[in-house]
């Protein structure tokens, strides 16, 4: 062989090696979609902060491979969310989309994402349709199905002997799911079921109407800024401490810094709490508090678990998300230490998990936080999983 031919072959081999190395080092692109602005922006930001803790701890990697996180704000507008995911998929070529705070946003993007065979790792919103007949093998929810946080309160109200309960929620998918969930397990009388506008800040008229009915308890779903307004106005109306307030989303790590002692005694429910006694949770809470100087909310815990799930799955496939069946199986295995304790997916790729009742109280350091007071549900699957065709 001539020297020139040998040189050409050497150059070709070198170029091929460089191309392989470049391909191996190309980051896995992940779109983070959340509600990051406006009154509900703290919820999406908390999800993002929890997710990024794992990425940053790992030096910009998940599963030992580099990742590029592209953050997008939906502004809590379904049409904006649809444009955002289209851009992430078509322009940015993401293989994975995570985050998603509100159920109306999840409903807007779920089909466009999963039909493109892009993996959707939801870390908050869990509307009933995608837990049931509209489920997809490309969805993996590390949070909960919306109804479950209400169903656990229905059981709690029964245990407390409440006979008459008043219900309130915003008029959108999650609000309807929450109240449906409560009614599914509560055995007493529903005095009234009131739906308010999604961004309504003033509840004085509704609270006046509520007070007249003299219920044994009140169950509401008001997340983020809505929850802050509602709890303050509930206290100002003289109801707090007189009529037990059971809430979905109104009291958590995103709202308690604003509510402080005003919320003492209000009840919340989640599969996770800052006081859960397991090594993974202690590490998470300690690192989050040192980094952000605040107690994490469930949104952060779920974002953190989403990153841990991806860390475990990407490691199993060595970053090769193009092998969709292998990556799907790696996600389904859920081989990570969740901050909530034992974790596994049901047939619809929603978690099967415990649900706790939590009371707003002061912790050992005198801070207003959440204290776990009961666990009515153990290893609970949602009520829609049988409608999902996946096994």
C-alpha positions as CSV (number, residue, x, y, z in Angstrom):
1,X,0.0,0.0,0.0
2,X,1.3,3.4,-0.9
3,X,2.2,5.9,1.8
4,X,-0.5,8.3,0.5
5,X,-3.2,5.6,0.8
6,X,-2.0,4.8,4.3
7,X,-2.3,8.5,5.2
8,X,-5.8,8.7,3.8
9,X,-6.9,5.6,5.7
10,X,-5.3,7.0,8.9
11,X,-7.1,10.3,8.5
12,X,-10.4,8.6,7.8
13,X,-10.0,6.4,10.9
14,X,-9.2,9.4,13.0
15,X,-12.2,11.4,11.6
16,X,-14.5,8.4,12.3
17,X,-13.1,8.1,15.9
18,X,-13.7,11.8,16.5
19,X,-17.2,11.6,15.2
20,X,-18.0,8.6,17.4
21,X,-16.5,10.5,20.4
22,X,-18.5,13.6,19.6
23,X,-21.7,11.6,19.3
24,X,-21.0,9.8,22.6
25,X,-20.5,13.2,24.3
26,X,-23.5,14.9,22.8
27,X,-25.8,15.8,25.7
28,X,-29.3,14.3,26.2
29,X,-31.7,17.2,25.7
30,X,-34.4,17.5,28.3
31,X,-37.2,20.1,28.2
32,X,-38.4,21.4,31.5
33,X,-41.9,22.8,31.1
34,X,-43.5,24.6,34.1
35,X,-45.6,27.4,35.3
36,X,-42.8,29.8,36.2
37,X,-44.4,33.2,36.2
38,X,-47.4,35.0,37.8
39,X,-49.1,34.0,41.1
40,X,-48.5,30.3,40.5
41,X,-44.8,30.7,39.4
42,X,-43.4,29.6,42.8
43,X,-44.8,26.1,42.2
44,X,-43.0,25.5,38.9
45,X,-39.9,27.1,40.2
46,X,-39.9,24.7,43.2
47,X,-40.2,21.8,40.8
48,X,-37.3,23.1,38.8
49,X,-35.1,23.8,41.8
50,X,-35.6,20.2,43.0
51,X,-34.9,18.7,39.6
52,X,-31.7,20.8,39.1
53,X,-30.3,19.7,42.5
54,X,-29.6,16.3,41.1
55,X,-28.3,17.6,37.8
56,X,-25.9,20.1,39.5
57,X,-24.8,17.5,42.2
58,X,-23.8,15.2,39.3
59,X,-21.8,17.9,37.5
60,X,-24.4,18.5,34.7
61,X,-25.0,14.8,34.1
62,X,-27.8,12.3,34.7
63,X,-27.0,8.6,34.5
64,X,-23.3,9.5,33.9
65,X,-24.1,11.2,30.6
66,X,-24.2,15.0,30.0
67,X,-27.7,16.5,29.8
68,X,-28.9,19.9,28.5
69,X,-31.9,21.3,30.4
70,X,-34.0,23.7,28.3
71,X,-36.4,25.6,30.6
72,X,-39.7,26.9,29.3
73,X,-42.5,28.9,31.0
74,X,-46.1,28.0,30.0
75,X,-47.5,31.1,31.7
76,X,-50.4,28.9,32.8
77,X,-51.8,29.2,29.3
78,X,-52.6,25.9,27.4
79,X,-52.0,27.6,24.0
80,X,-48.6,28.8,25.1
81,X,-47.8,25.4,26.5
82,X,-48.7,23.7,23.2
83,X,-46.3,26.1,21.3
84,X,-43.6,25.5,23.8
85,X,-43.6,21.7,23.5
86,X,-43.8,22.0,19.7
87,X,-40.7,24.1,19.7
88,X,-38.9,21.8,22.2
89,X,-39.6,18.8,20.0
90,X,-39.2,20.2,16.5
91,X,-36.5,22.8,17.0
92,X,-34.6,21.7,20.1
93,X,-34.9,18.0,19.4
94,X,-35.5,17.0,23.0
95,X,-36.0,13.3,23.8
96,X,-37.6,14.0,27.2
97,X,-40.0,16.6,28.6
98,X,-40.4,16.9,32.4
99,X,-42.1,19.3,34.9
100,X,-45.7,20.3,34.2
101,X,-47.4,21.9,37.2
102,X,-51.1,22.3,36.3
103,X,-53.6,19.7,35.0
104,X,-55.0,22.0,32.2
105,X,-51.4,22.3,30.9
106,X,-50.8,18.6,31.1
107,X,-54.0,17.9,29.2
108,X,-52.9,20.4,26.5
109,X,-49.5,18.9,25.9
110,X,-49.9,15.2,26.8
111,X,-51.1,13.9,23.4
112,X,-48.7,16.1,21.3
113,X,-45.7,14.9,23.3
114,X,-46.5,11.2,23.7
115,X,-47.7,10.8,20.1
116,X,-44.3,12.0,19.0
117,X,-42.8,9.3,21.2
118,X,-41.1,11.8,23.4
119,X,-40.9,10.7,27.0
120,X,-43.0,12.7,29.4
121,X,-41.8,12.6,33.0
122,X,-44.5,14.5,34.9
123,X,-43.5,15.8,38.3
124,X,-46.8,17.3,39.5
125,X,-50.0,17.4,37.4
126,X,-51.8,14.1,37.3
127,X,-55.3,14.6,35.7
128,X,-57.6,11.6,35.6
129,X,-57.9,11.1,31.8
130,X,-54.2,10.2,31.4
131,X,-54.3,7.9,34.4
132,X,-57.1,6.0,32.7
133,X,-58.2,5.6,29.1
134,X,-55.8,8.2,27.7
135,X,-52.7,6.7,29.3
136,X,-49.5,6.3,27.2
137,X,-46.4,4.1,27.5
138,X,-44.4,7.3,27.1
139,X,-45.8,8.9,30.3
140,X,-44.2,8.4,33.7
141,X,-45.7,10.4,36.6
142,X,-43.6,10.7,39.7
143,X,-46.3,12.7,41.6
144,X,-49.8,11.4,42.1
145,X,-53.2,11.2,40.4
146,X,-55.1,14.4,41.4
147,X,-58.1,12.6,42.9
148,X,-56.0,10.8,45.5
149,X,-55.2,13.8,47.6
150,X,-58.9,14.4,47.9
151,X,-59.9,10.8,48.4
152,X,-57.6,10.5,51.5
153,X,-59.4,13.5,53.0
154,X,-62.7,11.9,52.4
155,X,-61.5,9.0,54.5
156,X,-60.1,11.4,57.1
157,X,-63.4,13.2,57.4
158,X,-65.2,9.9,57.9
159,X,-62.7,9.0,60.7
160,X,-63.3,12.4,62.4
161,X,-67.1,11.9,62.3
162,X,-67.8,14.8,60.0
163,X,-71.4,14.6,58.7
164,X,-71.7,17.8,56.6
165,X,-68.9,19.2,54.5
166,X,-68.6,22.2,52.2
167,X,-66.5,22.0,49.1
168,X,-64.7,24.7,47.0
169,X,-62.2,24.7,44.1
170,X,-61.2,26.6,41.0
171,X,-63.2,25.8,37.9
172,X,-60.7,23.7,35.9
173,X,-59.7,20.0,35.4
174,X,-57.8,19.6,38.7
175,X,-60.4,21.4,40.7
176,X,-63.1,19.1,39.4
177,X,-60.9,16.1,40.0
178,X,-60.2,17.1,43.6
179,X,-63.8,17.5,44.5
180,X,-64.8,14.3,42.7
181,X,-62.1,12.5,44.7
182,X,-63.4,13.8,48.0
183,X,-67.0,12.8,47.2
184,X,-65.9,9.3,46.2
185,X,-64.8,8.4,49.7
186,X,-66.8,10.8,52.0
187,X,-69.9,9.1,53.4
188,X,-71.7,12.2,54.7
189,X,-73.6,15.1,53.2
190,X,-72.1,17.6,50.7
191,X,-73.7,20.9,51.7
192,X,-72.5,22.7,48.5
193,X,-69.9,22.4,45.8
194,X,-68.6,25.8,44.7
195,X,-66.3,26.4,41.7
196,X,-64.6,29.8,41.4
197,X,-62.7,31.4,38.5
198,X,-59.1,30.0,38.2
199,X,-57.4,33.3,39.0
200,X,-60.0,34.7,41.4
201,X,-58.2,36.4,44.3
202,X,-61.2,37.4,46.5
203,X,-63.3,34.7,48.2
204,X,-65.2,37.0,50.7
205,X,-68.6,36.4,49.0
206,X,-68.2,32.6,49.0
207,X,-66.9,32.5,52.6
208,X,-69.9,34.5,53.8
209,X,-72.2,32.0,52.1
210,X,-70.1,29.1,53.5
211,X,-70.4,30.4,57.1
212,X,-74.2,30.5,57.0
213,X,-74.3,26.7,56.3
214,X,-72.3,25.9,59.5
215,X,-70.5,22.8,58.1
216,X,-68.6,20.3,60.2
217,X,-65.6,20.7,57.9
218,X,-64.5,22.4,54.7
219,X,-62.5,20.8,51.9
220,X,-60.8,23.1,49.3
221,X,-58.3,22.9,46.5
222,X,-56.4,26.2,46.1
223,X,-52.8,25.8,45.1
224,X,-50.1,28.5,45.2
225,X,-51.1,32.1,45.4
226,X,-54.8,31.1,45.5
227,X,-54.1,29.1,48.6
228,X,-52.4,32.0,50.3
229,X,-55.4,34.3,49.6
230,X,-58.0,31.7,50.6
231,X,-56.4,30.7,54.0
232,X,-55.8,34.4,54.9
233,X,-59.5,35.2,54.1
234,X,-60.7,32.1,55.9
235,X,-58.9,33.3,59.0
236,X,-60.2,36.9,58.6
237,X,-63.7,35.6,58.3
238,X,-63.3,34.0,61.7
239,X,-63.6,30.5,60.5
240,X,-60.1,29.2,61.2
241,X,-60.0,27.3,64.4
242,X,-63.8,26.9,64.4
243,X,-64.5,25.0,61.2
244,X,-61.7,22.5,60.3
245,X,-60.1,23.3,57.0
246,X,-58.9,20.4,54.9
247,X,-56.9,21.7,51.8
248,X,-55.4,20.4,48.7
249,X,-52.4,22.6,47.7
250,X,-53.2,25.5,50.0
251,X,-50.6,24.7,52.6
252,X,-47.2,23.5,51.5
253,X,-43.6,24.7,51.4
254,X,-44.4,27.3,48.7
255,X,-47.3,29.0,50.6
256,X,-46.2,28.6,54.3
257,X,-43.4,31.2,54.1
258,X,-46.1,33.8,53.3
259,X,-48.9,32.4,55.6
260,X,-46.7,31.6,58.6
261,X,-48.7,31.3,61.9
262,X,-51.9,32.2,60.1
263,X,-52.1,28.7,58.7
264,X,-51.5,26.8,62.0
265,X,-53.9,23.9,62.3
266,X,-54.8,23.8,58.6
267,X,-54.6,20.3,57.1
268,X,-52.9,19.2,53.9
269,X,-52.2,15.8,52.3
270,X,-49.3,14.5,50.2
271,X,-47.4,11.3,49.6
272,X,-44.3,13.2,50.8
273,X,-43.5,15.4,53.7
274,X,-40.4,17.2,55.0
275,X,-40.5,15.1,58.2
276,X,-40.6,11.6,56.5
277,X,-37.9,9.5,58.2
278,X,-35.8,7.9,55.5
279,X,-32.2,8.5,54.5
280,X,-33.0,9.8,51.0
281,X,-35.4,12.4,52.3
282,X,-33.1,13.5,55.1
283,X,-30.4,14.1,52.5
284,X,-32.7,15.9,50.1
285,X,-34.2,18.2,52.8
286,X,-30.8,19.1,54.3
287,X,-29.2,19.9,50.9
288,X,-32.3,21.9,49.7
289,X,-32.4,24.0,52.8
290,X,-28.7,24.7,52.6
291,X,-28.9,25.7,49.0
292,X,-32.2,27.6,49.0
293,X,-32.6,28.7,52.6
294,X,-36.1,27.4,52.8
295,X,-38.0,24.2,53.6
296,X,-38.8,22.4,50.3
297,X,-42.3,21.9,49.2
298,X,-43.7,18.7,47.6
299,X,-43.2,20.3,44.2
300,X,-39.4,20.3,44.8
301,X,-39.5,16.7,46.2
302,X,-41.3,15.5,43.1
303,X,-38.9,17.4,40.8
304,X,-36.0,15.8,42.7
305,X,-37.5,12.3,42.3
306,X,-38.1,13.0,38.5
307,X,-34.4,13.7,38.2
308,X,-33.5,10.7,40.2
309,X,-35.7,8.5,38.0
310,X,-34.0,9.8,34.9
311,X,-30.6,9.4,36.5
312,X,-31.3,5.7,37.1
313,X,-32.9,5.1,33.7
314,X,-30.2,6.9,31.7
315,X,-27.5,4.9,33.5
316,X,-29.2,1.6,32.5
317,X,-29.2,2.5,28.8
318,X,-25.9,4.4,28.9
319,X,-27.7,7.5,27.6
320,X,-29.1,5.8,24.5
321,X,-32.7,7.2,24.7
322,X,-33.1,6.3,21.0
323,X,-33.6,2.7,22.1
324,X,-37.1,3.6,23.3
325,X,-38.1,0.1,24.5
326,X,-35.0,-0.2,26.6
327,X,-35.4,3.3,28.0
328,X,-39.1,2.6,28.7
329,X,-38.2,-0.5,30.6
330,X,-35.5,1.4,32.6
331,X,-38.0,4.0,33.6
332,X,-40.6,1.5,34.6
333,X,-38.0,-0.2,36.9
334,X,-37.8,3.0,39.0
335,X,-34.5,1.8,40.4
336,X,-33.8,4.8,42.7
337,X,-34.3,5.8,46.4
338,X,-37.3,8.0,46.5
339,X,-37.6,10.8,49.1
340,X,-41.0,9.4,50.0
341,X,-39.7,5.8,50.7
342,X,-40.7,2.7,48.6
343,X,-41.6,3.7,45.1
344,X,-43.0,1.7,42.2
345,X,-45.2,2.4,39.1
346,X,-48.6,0.9,38.5
347,X,-49.8,-0.4,35.1
348,X,-50.6,3.2,34.1
349,X,-47.2,4.5,35.0
350,X,-48.5,6.4,38.0
351,X,-47.0,5.7,41.4
352,X,-48.4,3.2,43.9
353,X,-47.7,4.9,47.2
354,X,-48.7,6.0,50.7
355,X,-50.7,9.1,51.4
356,X,-50.3,11.2,54.5
357,X,-52.4,13.8,56.4
358,X,-50.3,16.7,57.5
359,X,-51.0,19.5,59.9
360,X,-49.5,23.0,59.8
361,X,-47.4,23.2,63.0
362,X,-44.1,24.5,64.2
363,X,-41.1,22.1,63.8
364,X,-38.3,21.5,66.3
365,X,-36.6,24.7,65.1
366,X,-39.7,26.8,65.6
367,X,-40.4,27.2,61.9
368,X,-43.9,26.8,60.5
369,X,-43.9,23.5,58.6
370,X,-45.9,20.4,58.0
371,X,-46.2,17.6,60.5
372,X,-47.4,14.1,59.4
373,X,-50.3,13.1,61.7
374,X,-51.8,10.2,59.9
375,X,-51.4,7.8,56.9
376,X,-54.9,6.7,55.8
377,X,-53.6,5.2,52.5
378,X,-50.9,2.5,52.3
379,X,-49.5,1.5,48.9
380,X,-52.5,3.1,47.2
381,X,-53.1,2.9,43.4
382,X,-55.4,5.5,41.8
383,X,-59.0,4.7,40.9
384,X,-58.5,5.1,37.1
385,X,-55.7,2.6,36.5
386,X,-58.1,-0.2,35.5
387,X,-59.2,2.0,32.5
388,X,-55.7,2.1,31.2
389,X,-55.0,-0.6,28.6
390,X,-51.3,-0.9,29.6
391,X,-50.4,-3.9,31.8
